């Protein structure tokens, strides 16, 4: 939102400097993004007299000019402008001047054999308009050698402020002036708008009919229009053109410039139609599917049935609240105009703007909410300016529709200011601030009644009023108080789930995995494949066609990220993510998961080819190892949990499993991605993946305050190997548990070192070889004691598995 200090002073009586205004704006929450002193930028340009302009001896379209710039000597300048001539007054740039419109610094030149020691400039080269057909022509009585900004009155300061979406009242300069006045930077001028007499009598254009079906989205709320006859359109006055150019708007013609001036100054968008181009009866309706509008942006826009249009019997004239149409635009031949000022639904304006991709000044203001009480006064203001600048006679206004102006009264305890901000502000100061902002305050006790003005729909509760008081009183006045110092060691600040997120991130990063952050939205197809897709988890206003559902798993995001990497030549990736998944729309349906994937050869030991051997592909055991490492870091021993050969729906049927603590407490899943799913996601080769439900982990038991003494044996351990023949259906974990539980005092570790299947062990059988580590503590074991432990191990395994010791 740009404005000049000169324009600001139309609404604010102030002696404040530009620096004071800029500082105050930022303090009260209107962040200043840029400040441009136009006078300083153009200070090197001077008014000059072209004493002579002769044809260049070596070029037909160039002239060699003698220029008097007030320095006492004539300067040679080669100029190609068609309007350069002897005796004219122009704008001259000496050598060393920076030309903003062309982005270069002027140097001495030699053009076709003639020296050129400066430049006669066009308006575009000074960035004061788009005109570049010729150099600037000044009046004959213009002085010579005067800085051009001083002569042309271009010594103003342009300020650009960032307007937050809730401050639609500050999309007009008047709203900014109101805030500055409340902050004590001047006095706000009276904004009363007087009605304009309807000298042309009743309007031949009837109130516009609202042709909307029941249940149809209705963007328009209230429509105010006025027919003005006998206008003379053409270039707007110079002061109006200068105002618009200063804030980056291009002057078009008087009627368009008037609507832009009111929109910029009062934040009230309007639109003028050429009344003689309207066919039949104008009315309001939603567009028909496939209908198009040739917009004033020189583009054709396809409309749909959710978009409101102002139409006539021939079709759309305007996309309501967003863009005017070329068919009804005002030109220099326009004689009768129909001026529109309407109230609109901000949400539906924003929705239409997103669908069409149109970014206009009207949309920018209306989707931030325009003062509903300014609809008819805005029309009166526009009528007055049209009559003053273009002449003509005004008919009576025609009004249709209603816009409800909410009467919001908030009970406001003054103590809330100190409670929420720490500021000690008395009742008189609170009243002065809120009254200056346009609020109505009643009462003198500890609590007052505050009526919210029509232009502040964002103020709905006590905290909003506290914010208004704080920003005007001064955010820099909020006291800075240190937190109280505790006289003991602070208690744990992190919640269990926060701690788990931190621990699992570190554990997976240590295993060489890269953390990814993916969208919480995925396509309906992927959501369904991973256990989601319920209607209640579908987004009402999706940002893209492939982001329609809340994710039931973190794996879809990681897998699509892996596919993108593969498409760019990185086929071997190890990624993990810790984030939210959504199993239902209830609070308990939101869980925190930790998930990871490995693709290609991205194993723990590294990825890619190596001269020492063939690179192995990732598999189910890589996923299980990652899951086990994460659980171990979280305090869960996977050996004490149940590992069930029941894979998740996304997993390969025979290469995955589930980790649980009992049949109901499921901790996670691991496995290789189903080949069909991998093919659909355009992923080559196996993908190892796992998921952990961090919310399902049991709370850790309180640890003892002191660690037990180290219980290490001074005796050397010994190991013995056993090979058992068991049915192929027997799980190795069953055998390991049986061997380890045979003698808990001596057996400290059991590991598998060989699995064999073949004719030697029998049909439907397999051989599993294990290494058992024995750790004596009191004395060295004798052969008889070792044989006795071996017998216990064999007996325990045979009982648990039904197998036999291999001969």
For each residue, the residues with C-beta under 8 A, 3 or more apart:
1: 160 161 162 163 170 171 176
2: 158 159 160 246 247 248
3: 7 8 158 159 161 173 176 247 264
4: 7 8 156 157 158 159 243 246 247
5: 8 9 18 21 156 157 159
6: 9 10 156
7: 3 4 10 173 243 246 247 264 265
8: 3 4 5 11 12 14 21 173 176 177 180
9: 5 6 12 13 14
10: 6 7 173 189 265
11: 8 173 174 177 178 188 189 191 265
12: 8 9 177 180 181 185 186 187 188 189
13: 9 186 187 188 189
14: 8 9 21 180 185 186 187
15: 186
16: 20 21 24 180 185 186
17: 20 21
18: 5 21 22 35 37 157 159
19: 22 23
20: 16 17 23 24 185
21: 5 8 14 16 17 18 24 25 159 180 185
22: 18 19 25 26 32 35 159
23: 19 20 26 27
24: 16 20 21 27 28 180 183 185
25: 21 22 28 30 31 32 159 161 176 180
26: 22 23 30 31 32
27: 23 24 183 471 474 475 476
28: 24 25 179 180 183 471 472
29: 164 167 471 475
30: 25 26 161 162 163 167 170 176 179
31: 25 26 161 162
32: 22 25 26 35 159 160 161 162
33: 160 161 162
34: 158 159 160
35: 18 22 32 157 158 159 160
36: 41 157 158 160
37: 18 40 41 157
38: 41 42 149 154 155 156 157 158 246
39: 42 43 149 150 154 155 156
40: 37 43
41: 36 37 38 100
42: 38 39 45 100 126 147 148 149 154
43: 39 40 147 149
44: 93 94 96 97 98
45: 42 91 92 93 97 121 126 147 148 149
46: 69 70 91 92 94 145 146 147 148
47: 70 89 90 91 92 138 142 143 144 145 146 148 151
48: 67 68 69 70 89 90 91 92 120 144 145
49: 67 68 87 88 89 144
50: 53 65 66 67 84 85 86 87 88 89 90 120
51: 65 66 67 68 74 86 87
52: 65 66 86
53: 50 63 64 65 66 79 84 85 86 88
54: 63 64 65
55: 60 62 63 64
56: 59 60 62 63 64 78 111 112 114
57: 64 113 114
58: 112 113 114
59: 56 62 111 112
60: 55 56
61: 80 82
62: 55 56 59 78 79 80 111 112
63: 53 54 55 56 78 79 80 84
64: 53 54 55 56 57 76 77 78 114
65: 50 51 52 53 54 76 77 78 79 84 120
66: 50 51 52 53 74 75 76 77
67: 48 49 50 51 74 75 76 77 90 92 118 120
68: 48 49 51 74 75 144
69: 46 48 75 92 94 118 144 145
70: 46 47 48 144 145 146
71: 75 145
72:
73:
74: 51 66 67 68
75: 66 67 68 69 71 92 94 117 118
76: 64 65 66 67 114 115 116 117
77: 64 65 66 67 92 116 117 118 119 120
78: 56 62 63 64 65 109 111 112 114 115 116
79: 53 62 63 65 84 119 120 135
80: 61 62 63 84
81: 84 120 122 134 135
82: 61 133 134
83: 88 133 134 135 137
84: 50 53 63 65 79 80 81 88 90 120 134 135
85: 50 53 88
86: 50 51 52 53
87: 49 50 51
88: 49 50 53 83 84 85 137 138
89: 47 48 49 50 137 138 139 140 142 144
90: 47 48 50 67 84 120 121 135 136 137 138
91: 45 46 47 48 120 121 126 135 136 138 148
92: 45 46 47 48 67 69 75 77 118 119 120 121
93: 44 45 97 99 106 118 119 120 121
94: 44 46 69 75 97 106 117 118
95: 106 107 108 117 118
96: 44 105 106 107
97: 44 45 93 94 105 106 118 119
98: 44 104 105 106
99: 93 102 103 104 105 106 119 121 125
100: 41 42 103 125 126 127
101: 122 124 125 126 127
102: 99 125
103: 99 100
104: 98 99
105: 96 97 98 99
106: 93 94 95 96 97 98 99 118 119
107: 95 96
108: 95 115 116 117
109: 78 115 116
110: 113 114 115 116
111: 56 59 62 78 114 116
112: 56 58 59 62 78
113: 57 58 110
114: 56 57 58 64 76 78 110 111
115: 76 78 108 109 110
116: 76 77 78 108 109 110 111 119
117: 75 76 77 94 95 108
118: 67 69 75 77 92 93 94 95 97 106
119: 77 79 92 93 97 99 106 116 125
120: 48 50 65 67 77 79 81 84 90 91 92 93 135
121: 45 90 91 92 93 99 125 126 135 136
122: 81 101 125 126 131 132 133 134 135 136
123: 126 128 129 130 131 132 136
124: 101 127 129 130 131 132
125: 99 100 101 102 119 121 122 132
126: 42 45 91 100 101 121 122 123 136 148
127: 100 101 124
128: 123 154 245
129: 123 124 241 245 250 251
130: 123 124 250
131: 122 123 124 134
132: 122 123 124 125
133: 82 83 122
134: 81 82 83 84 122 131 137
135: 79 81 83 84 90 91 120 121 122
136: 90 91 121 122 123 126
137: 83 88 89 90 134
138: 47 88 89 90 91 142 151
139: 89 142
140: 89
141:
142: 47 89 138 139 151
143: 47 146 151
144: 47 48 49 68 69 70 89
145: 46 47 48 69 70 71
146: 46 47 70 143 150 151
147: 42 43 45 46 150 151
148: 42 45 46 47 91 126 151 152 154
149: 38 39 42 43 45 152 153 154 155
150: 39 146 147 153 155
151: 47 138 142 143 146 147 148
152: 148 149
153: 149 150 156 242
154: 38 39 42 128 148 149 242
155: 38 39 149 150
156: 4 5 6 38 39 153 246
157: 4 5 18 35 36 37 38
158: 2 3 4 34 35 36 38 246 247
159: 2 3 4 5 18 21 22 25 32 34 35
160: 1 2 32 33 34 35 36
161: 1 3 25 30 31 32 33 170 176
162: 1 30 31 32 33
163: 1 30 167 168 170 171 368
164: 29 167
165: 368
166: 368 458
167: 29 30 163 164 170 171 175 368 458
168: 163 171 267 346 365 368 369 370 371 455 457
169: 172 175 178 267 371 455 456
170: 1 30 161 163 167 175 176 179 267
171: 1 163 167 168 175 267 364 365 368 370
172: 169 175 176 263 264 265 266 267 268 365
173: 3 7 8 10 11 176 177 264 265 266 267
174: 11 177 178 191 265 266 267
175: 167 169 170 171 172 178 179 267 455
176: 1 3 8 25 30 161 170 172 173 179 180
177: 8 11 12 173 174 180 181 186 188 189
178: 11 169 174 175 181 182 188 436 437 438
179: 28 30 170 175 176 182 183 437 472
180: 8 12 14 16 21 24 25 28 176 177 183 185 186
181: 12 177 178 184 185 186 187 188 436
182: 178 179 433 436 437 472
183: 24 27 28 179 180 472
184: 181
185: 12 14 16 20 21 24 180 181
186: 12 13 14 15 16 177 180 181
187: 12 13 14 181
188: 11 12 13 177 178 181 191 436
189: 10 11 12 13 177
190:
191: 11 174 188
192:
193: 377 378 380 381
194: 380 384
195: 380
196: 380 383 384 387 394
197: 394
198: 201 202 394 395 396 397
199: 393 394
200: 227 228 229 393 394 395
201: 198 395 396
202: 198 395 396
203: 206 225 226 227 395 396 397 398
204: 227 395
205: 225 227 275 278 282 338 395 398
206: 203 209 281 398
207: 223 398 399 400
208: 223 225 282 283 284 310 398 400
209: 206 281 283 284 400
210: 218 220 223 283 284 285 400 401
211: 283 284 285
212: 216 218 284 285 286
213: 216
214:
215:
216: 212 213 286 305
217: 286 306 308 348
218: 210 212 221 286 308 345 348
219: 307 308 320 321 344 345 348 349 352
220: 210 223 284 308 320 321 342 343 344 345 401
221: 218 342 343 344 345 372 401 402 403
222: 342 343 372 375 399 400 401 402 403
223: 207 208 210 220 284 340 342 343 399 400 401
224: 340 341 342 375 376 378 379 397 398 399
225: 203 205 208 338 339 340 341 379 397 398
226: 203 338 339 379 383 394 395 396 397 398
227: 200 203 204 205 275 336 337 338 394 395
228: 200 231 336 337 338 339 383 386 387 392 393 394 395
229: 200 335 336 392 393 394 395
230: 335 336 391 392 393
231: 228 255 334 335 336 337 386 390 391 392
232: 390 391 392
233: 253 254 255 330 331 332 333 334 390
234: 253 254 332 390
235: 241 251 253 254
236: 240 241 251 253 254 257 258 389
237: 240 241 254 389
238: 241 242
239: 242 243
240: 236 237 243 244 251 254 257 258 261 389
241: 129 235 236 237 238 244 245 251 257
242: 153 154 238 239 245 246
243: 4 7 239 240 246 247 261
244: 240 241 247 249 250 251 257 260 261 264
245: 128 129 241 242 248 249 250 251
246: 2 4 7 38 156 158 242 243
247: 2 3 4 7 158 243 244 264
248: 2 245
249: 244 245 260 264
250: 129 130 244 245
251: 129 235 236 240 241 244 245 257
252: 256 257 260
253: 233 234 235 236 256 257 330 331 332
254: 233 234 235 236 237 240 257 258 389 390
255: 231 233 258 259 272 330 334 337 386 390
256: 252 253 259 260 272 330
257: 236 240 241 244 251 252 253 254 260 261
258: 236 240 254 255 261 262 272 382 385 386 389 390
259: 255 256 262 263 269 270 271 272 382
260: 244 249 252 256 257 263 264 361
261: 240 243 244 257 258 264 265 385
262: 258 259 265 266 268 270 378 381 382 385
263: 172 259 260 266 267 268 269 270 361 362 365
264: 3 7 172 173 244 247 249 260 261 361
265: 7 10 11 172 173 174 261 262
266: 172 173 174 262 263 374 378 381
267: 168 169 170 171 172 173 174 175 263 365 370 371 374
268: 172 262 263 341 365 370 371 374 378 381
269: 259 263 321 361 362 365 366 370
270: 259 262 263 339 340 341 378 379 382
271: 259 318 324 339 340 362
272: 255 256 258 259 330 337 338 339 340 382
273: 277 278 282 317 318 324 328 330 337 338 339 340
274: 277 278 328 329 330 331 334 336 337
275: 205 227 278 336 337 338
276: 334 335 336
277: 273 274 327 328
278: 205 273 274 275 282 312 317 328 338
279: 312 313 314
280: 312 313 314
281: 206 209 312 313
282: 205 208 273 278 310 311 312 317 338
283: 208 209 210 211 310 311 312
284: 208 209 210 211 212 220 223 308 309 310 311 320 400 401
285: 210 211 212 308 309 311
286: 212 216 217 218 305 306 307 308 309
287: 291 303 304 305 307 308 309 316
288: 291 303 305
289: 304 305
290: 302 303
291: 287 288 302 303 309 315 316
292: 300 301 302 303 316
293: 300 301 303 309 316 318 319 323 325
294: 299 300 325 326 327
295: 298 299 300 301 319 323 324 325 326 358
296: 323 324 325 326 329
297: 323 358 360
298: 295 326
299: 294 295
300: 292 293 294 295
301: 292 293 295 319 323 356 358
302: 290 291 292
303: 287 288 290 291 292 293 307 309 316 319 356
304: 287 289 307 355
305: 216 286 287 288 289
306: 217 286 348 351 352 355
307: 219 286 287 303 304 319 320 352 355 356
308: 217 218 219 220 284 285 286 287 319 320 321 344 348 352
309: 284 285 286 287 291 293 303 316 317 318 319 320
310: 208 282 283 284 316 317 318 320 340
311: 282 283 284 285 315 316 317
312: 278 279 280 281 282 283 315 317
313: 279 280 281
314: 279 280 327
315: 291 311 312
316: 287 291 292 293 303 309 310 311 319 325
317: 273 278 282 309 310 311 312 324 325 327 328
318: 271 273 293 309 310 323 324 325 328 340
319: 293 295 301 303 307 308 309 316 322 323 324 325 352 356 358
320: 219 220 284 307 308 309 310 342 344
321: 219 220 269 308 342 344 349 352 362 363 366
322: 319 349 352 353 356 358 360 362 363 366
323: 293 295 296 297 301 318 319 356 358 360 362 363
324: 271 273 295 296 317 318 319 328 329
325: 293 294 295 296 316 317 318 319 328 329
326: 294 295 296 298 329
327: 277 294 314 317
328: 273 274 277 278 317 318 324 325
329: 274 296 324 325 326
330: 233 253 255 256 272 273 274 334 337
331: 233 253 274 334
332: 233 234 253
333: 233
334: 231 233 255 274 276 330 331 337
335: 229 230 231 276
336: 227 228 229 230 231 274 275 276
337: 227 228 231 255 272 273 274 275 330 334 386
338: 205 225 226 227 228 272 273 275 278 282
339: 225 226 228 270 271 272 273 379 382 383 386
340: 223 224 225 270 271 272 273 310 318
341: 224 225 268 270 375 376 378 379 382
342: 220 221 222 223 224 320 321 375
343: 220 221 222 223 370 372 375 401 403
344: 219 220 221 308 320 321 348 349 366 370
345: 218 219 220 221 348 349
346: 168 349 350 366 367 368 369
347: 350 351 367
348: 217 218 219 306 308 344 345 351 352
349: 219 321 322 344 345 346 352 353 363 366 367
350: 346 347 353 354 363 367
351: 306 347 348 354 355 541
352: 219 306 307 308 319 321 322 348 349 355 356
353: 322 349 350 356 357 358 359 363 367
354: 350 351 357
355: 304 306 307 351 352
356: 301 303 307 319 322 323 352 353
357: 353 354
358: 295 297 301 319 322 323 353 363
359: 353 363 364
360: 297 322 323 363 364
361: 260 263 264 269 364 365
362: 263 269 271 321 322 323 365 366
363: 321 322 323 349 350 353 358 359 360 366 367
364: 171 359 360 361 367 368
365: 168 171 172 263 267 268 269 361 362 368 370
366: 269 321 322 344 346 349 362 363 369 370
367: 346 347 349 350 353 363 364
368: 163 165 166 167 168 171 346 364 365
369: 168 346 366 457 458
370: 168 171 267 268 269 343 344 365 366 374
371: 168 169 267 268 374 454 455
372: 221 222 343 375 403 404 405 454
373: 377 405 454 455
374: 266 267 268 370 371 377 378 455
375: 222 224 341 342 343 372 378 379 403
376: 224 341 379 380 397 399
377: 193 373 374 380 381
378: 193 224 262 266 268 270 341 374 375 381 382
379: 224 225 226 270 339 341 375 376 382 383 397
380: 193 194 195 196 376 377 383 384
381: 193 262 266 268 377 378 384 385
382: 258 259 262 270 272 339 341 378 379 385 386
383: 196 226 228 339 379 380 386 387 394
384: 194 196 380 381 387 388
385: 258 261 262 381 382 388 389
386: 228 231 255 258 337 339 382 383 389 390 392 394
387: 196 228 383 384 390 391 392 393 394
388: 384 385
389: 236 237 240 254 258 385 386
390: 231 232 233 234 254 255 258 386 387
391: 230 231 232 387
392: 228 229 230 231 232 386 387
393: 199 200 228 229 230 387
394: 196 197 198 199 200 226 227 228 229 383 386 387
395: 198 200 201 202 203 204 205 226 227 228 229
396: 198 201 202 203 226
397: 198 203 224 225 226 376 379
398: 203 205 206 207 208 224 225 226
399: 207 222 223 224 376
400: 207 208 209 210 222 223 284
401: 210 220 221 222 223 284 343
402: 221 222
403: 221 222 343 372 375
404: 372
405: 372 373 454
406: 452 454 457
407: 451
408: 451 452 459 460
409: 449 450 451 452
410: 449 450 452 459 460 461 462 465
411: 447 448 449 450 462
412: 416 447 448 449 450 462 465
413: 416 446 447 462
414: 417 425 426 427 430 446 447 448
415: 418 419 446
416: 412 413 419 420 462 463 465 466
417: 414 420 421 423 425 430 466 469 470
418: 415 421 422 423 424 425
419: 415 416
420: 416 417 463 466
421: 417 418 466 470 478
422: 418 478 479 481
423: 417 418 469 470 473 477 478 479
424: 418
425: 414 417 418 429 430 469 473
426: 414 429 430
427: 414 430 431 444 448
428: 431 432
429: 425 426 432 433 473
430: 414 417 425 426 427 433 434 441 448 469
431: 427 428 434 435 441 448
432: 428 429 435 436
433: 182 429 430 436 437 468 469 472 473
434: 430 431 437 439 441 450 465 468 469
435: 431 432 438 439 440 441
436: 178 181 182 188 432 433 472
437: 178 179 182 433 434 453 456 468 472
438: 178 435 453 455 456
439: 434 435 450 451 452 453 456 459 465 468
440: 435 450 451 453
441: 430 431 434 435 448 449 450 451
442: 448 449 450 451
443: 447 448 449
444: 427 448
445: 448
446: 413 414 415
447: 411 412 413 414 443
448: 411 412 414 427 430 431 441 442 443 444 445
449: 409 410 411 412 441 442 443
450: 409 410 411 412 434 439 440 441 442 465
451: 407 408 409 439 440 441 442
452: 406 408 409 410 439 456 459 460
453: 437 438 439 440 456
454: 371 372 373 405 406
455: 168 169 175 371 373 374 438
456: 169 437 438 439 452 453 459
457: 168 369 406 460
458: 166 167 369 464
459: 408 410 439 452 456 464 465 468
460: 408 410 452 457 464
461: 410 464 465
462: 410 411 412 413 416 465 466
463: 416 420 466 467
464: 458 459 460 461 467 468
465: 410 412 416 434 439 450 459 461 462 468 469
466: 416 417 420 421 462 463 469 470
467: 463 464 470 471
468: 433 434 437 439 459 464 465 471 472
469: 417 423 425 430 433 434 465 466 472 473
470: 417 421 423 466 467 473 474 475 478
471: 27 28 29 467 468 474 475
472: 28 179 182 183 433 436 437 468 469
473: 423 425 429 433 469 470 477
474: 27 470 471 477 478
475: 27 29 470 471 478
476: 27
477: 423 473 474
478: 421 422 423 470 474 475
479: 422 423
480:
481: 422
482: 485
483:
484:
485: 482
486: 489 490
487:
488:
489: 486
490: 486 493
491:
492: 499
493: 490
494: 498 499 502
495: 498 499
496: 499 500 699 700
497: 500 501 592 694 695
498: 494 495 501 502
499: 492 494 495 496 502 503
500: 496 497 503 504 592 634 694 697
501: 497 498 504 505 578 592 594 694
502: 494 498 499 505 506
503: 499 500 506 507 633 634
504: 500 501 507 508 578 594 630 633 634 692 694
505: 501 502 508 509 515 576 578 594
506: 502 503 509 510 633
507: 503 504 510 511 629 630 632 633 634
508: 504 505 511 513 515 576 594 596 626 629 630
509: 505 506 512 513 514 515 576
510: 506 507
511: 507 508 574 604 626 629
512: 509 574 602 604 606
513: 508 509 574 575 576 596 598 626
514: 509 573 574 575 576
515: 505 508 509 575 576 577 578
516: 557 558 561 575 576 577
517: 577 579
518: 554 557 558 560 561 577 579
519: 522 547 551 557
520: 550 551 579 580 582
521: 539 542 543 544 547 548 549 550 551
522: 519 526 527 546 547 548 549 551 556 557
523: 526 527 545 546 547 548 549
524: 527 528 533 538 548 549
525: 528 529
526: 522 523 529 530 549 556 560
527: 522 523 524 530 532 533 537 548 549 550 551 552 556
528: 524 525 532 533
529: 525 526 556 649 650 677
530: 526 527 551 552 553 555 556 649 650
531: 552 553 583 649
532: 527 528 537 549 550 551 552 553 582 583
533: 524 527 528 537 549 552
534: 537 538 584 585
535: 538
536: 584 585
537: 527 532 533 534 549 550 552 582 584 585
538: 524 534 535 548 549 550
539: 521 542 543 547 548 549 550
540:
541: 351
542: 521 539 545 547 548
543: 521 539 547
544: 521 547
545: 523 542 548
546: 522 523
547: 519 521 522 523 539 542 543 544
548: 521 522 523 524 527 538 539 542 545
549: 521 522 523 524 526 527 532 533 537 538 539
550: 520 521 527 532 537 538 539 582
551: 519 520 521 522 527 530 532 554 556 557 581 582
552: 527 530 531 532 533 537 581 582 583
553: 530 531 532 556 581 593 595 650 691
554: 518 551 557 558 577 579 581 593 594 595 691
555: 530 558 559 595 597 650 689 691
556: 522 526 527 529 530 551 553 559 560
557: 516 518 519 522 551 554 560 561 577
558: 516 518 554 555 561 562 575 576 577 595 596 597 689
559: 555 556 562 563 597 673 681 683 687 689
560: 518 526 556 557 563 564 681
561: 516 518 557 558 564 565 573 575
562: 558 559 565 566 573 575 597 599 683 687
563: 559 560 566 567 681 682 683
564: 560 561 567 568
565: 561 562 568 570 571 573
566: 562 563 569 570 571 573 599 682 683 684
567: 563 564 682
568: 564 565
569: 566
570: 565 566 573
571: 565 566 599 600 684 685
572: 599 600 601 602 607 608
573: 514 561 562 565 566 570 597 598 599 600 602
574: 511 512 513 514 596 597 598 599 602 607
575: 513 514 515 516 558 561 562 596 597
576: 505 508 509 513 514 515 516 558 594 595 596 597
577: 515 516 517 518 554 557 558 594 595 596
578: 501 504 505 515 592 593 594 694
579: 517 518 520 554 592 593
580: 520 590 591 592 593
581: 551 552 553 554 590 591 592 593
582: 520 532 537 550 551 552 585 589 590
583: 531 532 552 589 590 591
584: 534 536 537 588 589
585: 534 536 537 582 589
586: 589
587: 590
588: 584
589: 582 583 584 585 586
590: 580 581 582 583 587
591: 580 581 583 693 694 695 696
592: 497 500 501 578 579 580 581 693 694 695
593: 553 554 578 579 580 581 691 692 693 694
594: 501 504 505 508 554 576 577 578 630 691 692 694
595: 553 554 555 558 576 577 689 690 691 692
596: 508 513 558 574 575 576 577 623 626 689 690
597: 555 558 559 562 573 574 575 576 673 687 688 689
598: 513 573 574 602 603 618 622 623 626 687 688 689
599: 562 566 571 572 573 574 602 618 683 685 687 688
600: 571 572 573 607 617 618 684 685
601: 572 607 608 609 615 616 617 618
602: 512 572 573 574 598 599 607 618
603: 598 606 607 616 618 622
604: 511 512 622 625
605:
606: 512 603 610
607: 572 574 600 601 602 603 615
608: 572 601 615
609: 601 615
610: 606 613 615
611:
612:
613: 610
614:
615: 601 607 608 609 610
616: 601 603
617: 600 601 685 686
618: 598 599 600 601 602 603 622 623 686 687 688
619: 622 623 655 672 686 688
620: 623 624 652 655 656 657 670 671 672 688
621: 624 625
622: 598 603 604 618 619 625 626 688
623: 596 598 618 619 620 626 627 656 670 671 672 688 689 690
624: 620 621 627 628 643 657 670 690
625: 604 621 622 628 629
626: 508 511 513 596 598 622 623 629 630 670 688 690
627: 623 624 630 631 638 659 668 670 690 692
628: 624 625 631 632 638
629: 507 508 511 625 626 632 633
630: 504 507 508 594 626 627 633 634 690 692
631: 627 628 634 636 637 638 641 659 667 668 692
632: 507 628 629 635 636 637 638
633: 503 504 506 507 629 630
634: 500 503 504 507 630 631 694 697
635: 632 697 700
636: 631 632 640 641 667 697 698
637: 631 632 640 641
638: 627 628 631 632 641 643 659
639:
640: 636 637
641: 631 636 637 638 659 660 661 667
642: 659 660 661 662
643: 624 638 657 658 659 733
644: 657 658 659 660
645: 657 731
646: 657 658
647: 651 652 653 654 655 656 657 658 669 671
648: 651 656 658 669 671 691
649: 529 530 531
650: 529 530 553 555 671 673 674 677 689
651: 647 648 655 656 669 670 671 672 673 674 689
652: 620 647 655 656 671 672 673 674 675
653: 647 656 674
654: 647
655: 619 620 647 651 652 671 672
656: 620 623 647 648 651 652 653 669 670 671 672
657: 620 624 643 644 645 646 647 669 670 671
658: 643 644 646 647 648 666 668 669
659: 627 631 638 641 642 643 644 666 667 668 669 670
660: 641 642 644 663 664 665 666 667
661: 641 642 665 667 698
662: 642 665
663: 660
664: 660
665: 660 661 662 696 698
666: 658 659 660 669 693 696
667: 631 636 641 659 660 661 692 693 696 697
668: 627 631 658 659 690 691 692 693
669: 647 648 651 656 657 658 659 666 690 691
670: 620 623 624 626 627 651 656 657 659 688 689 690 691
671: 620 623 647 648 650 651 652 655 656 657 688 689 690
672: 619 620 623 651 652 655 656 686 687 688 689
673: 559 597 650 651 652 677 678 683 686 687 688 689
674: 650 651 652 653 677 678
675: 652 678 679
676: 679 680
677: 529 650 673 674 680 681
678: 673 674 675 681 683 684 685 686 687
679: 675 676 682 683
680: 676 677
681: 559 560 563 677 678
682: 563 566 567 679
683: 559 562 563 566 599 673 678 679 687
684: 566 571 600 678
685: 571 599 600 617 678
686: 617 618 619 672 673 678
687: 559 562 597 598 599 618 672 673 678 683
688: 597 598 599 618 619 620 622 623 626 670 671 672 673
689: 555 558 559 595 596 597 598 623 650 651 670 671 672 673
690: 595 596 623 624 626 627 630 668 669 670 671
691: 553 554 555 593 594 595 648 668 669 670
692: 504 593 594 595 627 630 631 667 668 697
693: 591 592 593 666 667 668 696 697
694: 497 500 501 504 578 591 592 593 594 634 697
695: 497 591 592
696: 591 665 666 667 693
697: 500 634 635 636 667 692 693 694
698: 636 661 665
699: 496
700: 496 635 703
701:
702:
703: 700
704: 707 708
705:
706:
707: 704
708: 704 711
709:
710:
711: 708
712:
713: 717 775 776 777
714:
715: 775 776 777 779 780
716:
717: 713 748 773 774 775 776
718: 773 774 776 781 786
719: 771 772 773 774
720: 771 772 774 786 790
721: 753 769 770 771 772
722: 739 769 770 772 790 793 794 797 805
723: 754 767 768 769 770 805 806
724: 735 767 768 769 770 797 798 801 803 804 805 806
725: 761 762 765 766 767 803 804 805 806
726: 730 735 765 766 768 801 802 803
727: 730 764 765 766 801 802 803
728: 757 764 765 766
729:
730: 726 727 734 735 766 801 802 803
731: 645 734 735
732: 735 736 752 755 768
733: 643 736 737
734: 730 731 737 738 800 801
735: 724 726 730 731 732 738 739 768 770 797 800 801 803
736: 732 733 739 740 750 751 752 770
737: 733 734 740 741 800
738: 734 735 741 742 796 797 799 800 801
739: 722 735 736 742 747 750 770 772 793 796 797
740: 736 737 744 747 749 750
741: 737 738 744 747 796
742: 738 739 747 789 792 793 795 796 797
743: 746 747 789 792 793
744: 740 741 747
745: 777
746: 743 774 775 776 781 789
747: 739 740 741 742 743 744 750 772 773 774 789 793
748: 717 773 774 775
749: 740 772 773
750: 736 739 740 747 770 771 772 773
751: 736 770 771
752: 732 736 755 768 769 770 771
753: 721 769 770 771
754: 723 767 768 769
755: 732 752 766 767 768 769
756: 760 761 766 767 769
757: 728 761 765 766 767
758: 761
759: 762 763
760: 756
761: 725 756 757 758 765 766 767 806
762: 725 759 765
763: 759
764: 727 728
765: 725 726 727 728 757 761 762
766: 725 726 727 728 730 755 756 757 761
767: 723 724 725 754 755 756 757 761 806
768: 723 724 726 732 735 752 754 755
769: 721 722 723 724 752 753 754 755 756
770: 721 722 723 724 735 736 739 750 751 752 753
771: 719 720 721 750 751 752 753
772: 719 720 721 722 739 747 749 750 793
773: 717 718 719 747 748 749 750
774: 717 718 719 720 746 747 748 781 786 789
775: 713 715 717 746 748
776: 713 715 717 718 746 779 780 781
777: 713 715 745
778:
779: 715 776
780: 715 776
781: 718 746 774 776 785 786 789
782: 785 786
783: 786 787
784: 787 788
785: 781 782 788 789
786: 718 720 774 781 782 783 789 790
787: 783 784 790 791
788: 784 785 791 792
789: 742 743 746 747 774 781 785 786 792 793
790: 720 722 786 787 793 794
791: 787 788 794 795
792: 742 743 788 789 795 796
793: 722 739 742 743 747 772 789 790 796 797
794: 722 790 791 797 798 805
795: 742 791 792 798 799
796: 738 739 741 742 792 793 799 800
797: 722 724 735 738 739 742 793 794 800 801 803
798: 724 794 795 801 802 803 804 805
799: 738 795 796
800: 734 735 737 738 796 797
801: 724 726 727 730 734 735 738 797 798
802: 726 727 730 798
803: 724 725 726 727 730 735 797 798
804: 724 725 798
805: 722 723 724 725 794 798
806: 723 724 725 761 767
807:
